Amino acid sequence: YANLDYYPQAIDYHNQALDQLPAKKKYHYYRGVSFSYLGISYKKMYELQQDTAILRDALQHYLKSLAYFSQTESKNKTGPIGCFTLLSEAYGLLGKSDSSLYFLQQARKTDPEQIETQRFWGMHYNRIGDFESARQHFLKSNDMIAKKQGERHFLIGRNLMQVGRQYEAEQRWQQALTSFTQAFSYLTNQKDQITDVFQNPDPKNAVSDRDFFECLRLKAGAMLRWSRVK
């Protein structure tokens, strides 16, 4: 339901999951996961409505998630790392850079080679306007994704979209359009890669409609803004 943008239903099912989980300590890890997913649903609602109160709801669920992870007996690091990065993002969007940085450091301390941690470092640097550092982290994340999950993984495309946004913010239009065009190679199953920035692949080949059309939107926006500068 969350992937279909039906957030009230997603939230309802996550709450049902929490109701089913016993309060015993051995289930704390799963309660932490459920609260993280609840927070993600609220954060996606915020992206649609741009209501800061909803983002604060997401933050409160992340904090509940962290409280359960801190009490868990599980050795699994994935949940806590994900929670740290989600907290970093929420605090960053609320303009609290110090808190955002703190939780990113906690994620790095837990596992320095975690792919998502690199991506969230990139987002952090992007928010504070350090675009070169942001690019370095997104590209490092791509190297890690290629080694661990395959050279055509869709997350590489998502990161390249972010790289394009940094180039656009610096008005380096050609590099921005090149990055967006390169991203399509990872967001489609089309064998022949497009190198001409004025061409786009067939939407029928998209592996993720949401990512494909987001990339189209970003590329079109960059072209429009470049045309106004010229």
C-alpha positions as CSV (number, residue, x, y, z in Angstrom):
1,Y,0.0,0.0,0.0
2,A,2.8,2.4,0.8
3,N,4.4,1.8,-2.6
4,L,1.0,2.5,-4.2
5,D,0.8,5.8,-2.3
6,Y,-2.1,4.5,-0.2
7,Y,-0.6,5.8,3.1
8,P,-3.6,5.6,5.4
9,Q,-4.0,1.9,4.5
10,A,-0.2,1.3,5.0
11,I,-0.3,3.0,8.4
12,D,-3.3,0.9,9.4
13,Y,-1.6,-2.4,8.5
14,H,1.7,-1.4,10.3
15,N,-0.4,-0.6,13.4
16,Q,-2.1,-4.0,13.1
17,A,1.4,-5.6,12.9
18,L,2.4,-3.8,16.1
19,D,-0.8,-5.0,17.8
20,Q,0.1,-8.6,16.9
21,L,3.7,-8.4,18.2
22,P,4.1,-9.4,21.8
23,A,5.7,-6.9,24.2
24,K,8.4,-9.4,25.2
25,K,12.0,-8.3,24.7
26,K,12.8,-10.9,22.0
27,Y,10.3,-9.1,19.8
28,H,11.7,-5.6,20.3
29,Y,13.7,-5.8,17.0
30,Y,10.5,-6.4,15.0
31,R,8.7,-3.6,16.9
32,G,11.6,-1.4,15.9
33,V,11.2,-2.4,12.3
34,S,7.4,-1.7,12.4
35,F,7.8,1.7,13.9
36,S,10.5,2.5,11.2
37,Y,8.0,1.6,8.5
38,L,5.3,3.6,10.1
39,G,7.6,6.6,10.1
40,I,8.4,6.0,6.4
41,S,4.7,6.1,5.6
42,Y,4.3,9.4,7.4
43,K,7.4,10.8,5.7
44,K,6.0,9.8,2.2
45,M,2.7,11.6,3.2
46,Y,4.8,14.6,4.1
47,E,6.4,14.6,0.6
48,L,2.9,14.8,-1.0
49,Q,1.4,17.4,1.4
50,Q,4.5,19.3,2.5
51,D,3.0,19.6,6.0
52,T,5.7,19.8,8.6
53,A,3.4,18.4,11.3
54,I,3.3,15.1,9.3
55,L,7.1,15.1,9.1
56,R,7.2,15.5,12.9
57,D,4.9,12.5,13.2
58,A,7.4,10.5,11.1
59,L,10.2,11.6,13.4
60,Q,8.3,10.5,16.5
61,H,7.9,7.0,15.0
62,Y,11.6,6.8,14.1
63,L,12.4,7.7,17.7
64,K,10.2,4.9,19.0
65,S,11.9,2.6,16.6
66,L,15.3,3.6,17.9
67,A,14.1,3.0,21.5
68,Y,13.2,-0.6,20.6
69,F,16.4,-1.2,18.7
70,S,18.4,0.0,21.7
71,Q,16.7,-2.6,23.9
72,T,16.8,-5.5,21.4
73,E,18.8,-8.7,21.9
74,S,19.2,-9.1,18.1
75,K,22.6,-8.8,16.6
76,N,21.1,-7.6,13.3
77,K,22.5,-4.2,12.4
78,T,20.2,-3.5,9.4
79,G,17.3,-2.1,11.4
80,P,19.3,0.2,13.6
81,I,21.4,1.6,10.7
82,G,18.2,2.2,8.7
83,C,16.7,4.0,11.7
84,F,19.8,6.2,12.1
85,T,19.7,7.3,8.5
86,L,15.9,7.9,8.6
87,L,16.4,10.1,11.7
88,S,19.1,11.9,9.9
89,E,16.9,12.6,6.9
90,A,14.0,13.8,9.1
91,Y,16.1,16.1,11.2
92,G,17.8,17.5,8.0
93,L,14.4,18.2,6.4
94,L,13.4,20.1,9.6
95,G,16.6,22.2,9.3
96,K,18.4,20.6,12.3
97,S,21.7,19.9,10.6
98,D,23.6,19.0,13.9
99,S,21.1,16.3,14.8
100,S,21.1,15.1,11.2
101,L,24.9,14.8,11.3
102,Y,24.9,13.1,14.7
103,F,22.7,10.2,13.5
104,L,24.6,9.8,10.3
105,Q,27.8,9.4,12.4
106,Q,26.0,6.8,14.5
107,A,25.1,4.9,11.3
108,R,28.7,5.0,10.0
109,K,30.0,3.9,13.4
110,T,27.7,0.9,13.3
111,D,28.7,-0.2,9.8
112,P,31.1,2.0,7.7
113,E,30.4,0.0,4.5
114,Q,26.6,0.1,4.5
115,I,25.3,1.3,1.1
116,E,22.3,3.3,2.4
117,T,24.6,5.2,4.8
118,Q,26.6,6.5,1.9
119,R,23.4,7.6,0.1
120,F,22.1,9.5,3.2
121,W,25.5,11.2,3.6
122,G,25.1,12.4,0.1
123,M,21.6,13.7,0.9
124,H,23.0,15.4,4.0
125,Y,25.7,17.3,2.1
126,N,23.2,18.2,-0.6
127,R,20.9,19.8,1.9
128,I,23.7,22.0,3.3
129,G,24.9,23.0,-0.1
130,D,28.2,21.0,-0.3
131,F,27.5,19.6,-3.7
132,E,30.9,18.2,-4.4
133,S,30.9,16.1,-1.2
134,A,27.3,15.0,-2.0
135,R,28.4,13.7,-5.4
136,Q,31.4,11.9,-3.9
137,H,29.1,10.0,-1.5
138,F,26.5,9.1,-4.1
139,L,29.2,7.8,-6.5
140,K,30.9,5.9,-3.7
141,S,27.5,4.4,-3.0
142,N,27.2,3.4,-6.6
143,D,30.6,1.6,-6.5
144,M,29.4,-0.4,-3.4
145,I,26.0,-1.2,-5.1
146,A,27.7,-2.5,-8.2
147,K,30.0,-4.8,-6.2
148,K,27.3,-6.1,-3.8
149,Q,24.1,-6.1,-5.9
150,G,25.0,-5.9,-9.5
151,E,26.2,-3.4,-12.1
152,R,22.7,-2.6,-13.4
153,H,20.9,-2.1,-10.1
154,F,18.1,0.5,-10.1
155,L,19.6,2.2,-7.0
156,I,22.5,3.3,-9.1
157,G,20.0,5.2,-11.3
158,R,18.5,6.8,-8.2
159,N,21.9,8.0,-7.1
160,L,22.7,9.4,-10.6
161,M,19.5,11.4,-10.4
162,Q,20.8,13.0,-7.2
163,V,24.2,13.7,-8.9
164,G,22.3,15.4,-11.7
165,R,20.5,17.6,-9.2
166,Q,23.8,18.7,-7.7
167,Y,25.2,19.6,-11.1
168,E,22.0,21.5,-11.8
169,A,22.2,23.5,-8.6
170,E,25.7,24.6,-9.7
171,Q,24.2,25.4,-13.2
172,R,26.5,22.9,-14.8
173,W,23.7,22.0,-17.2
174,Q,25.5,19.6,-19.6
175,Q,26.8,17.5,-16.7
176,A,23.3,17.5,-15.1
177,L,21.6,16.3,-18.3
178,T,24.3,13.7,-18.8
179,S,23.7,12.3,-15.3
180,F,20.0,12.2,-15.8
181,T,20.5,10.4,-19.1
182,Q,22.9,7.9,-17.6
183,A,20.4,7.2,-14.8
184,F,17.9,5.9,-17.4
185,S,20.4,3.0,-18.1
186,Y,19.7,1.7,-14.6
187,L,16.0,2.5,-14.5
188,T,15.1,0.5,-17.6
189,N,15.9,-3.0,-18.9
190,Q,16.8,-1.5,-22.3
191,K,20.0,-3.1,-23.6
192,D,21.3,-0.2,-25.7
193,Q,22.3,2.7,-23.5
194,I,21.3,6.2,-24.7
195,T,24.2,8.7,-24.8
196,D,22.4,11.6,-26.5
197,V,21.1,13.9,-23.8
198,F,18.2,15.0,-26.0
199,Q,16.8,11.4,-26.3
200,N,15.0,9.2,-23.7
201,P,14.3,5.5,-23.6
202,D,10.9,3.9,-24.1
203,P,8.8,4.1,-20.9
204,K,7.7,0.5,-21.6
205,N,11.2,-0.6,-20.6
206,A,11.1,1.0,-17.2
207,V,11.8,-1.3,-14.2
208,S,10.2,1.3,-11.9
209,D,7.6,3.7,-13.3
210,R,8.0,6.0,-10.3
211,D,11.8,6.4,-10.7
212,F,11.5,6.6,-14.5
213,F,9.1,9.4,-14.5
214,E,10.9,11.2,-11.7
215,C,14.0,11.1,-13.8
216,L,12.0,12.5,-16.8
217,R,10.7,15.3,-14.6
218,L,14.1,16.3,-13.3
219,K,15.6,16.2,-16.8
220,A,12.8,18.3,-18.3
221,G,13.1,20.8,-15.4
222,A,16.9,21.1,-16.0
223,M,16.3,21.7,-19.7
224,L,13.7,24.4,-19.0
225,R,15.9,26.2,-16.5
226,W,18.9,26.0,-18.9
227,S,16.9,27.4,-21.7
228,R,16.0,30.4,-19.6
229,V,19.7,31.1,-18.8
230,K,20.8,30.9,-22.4
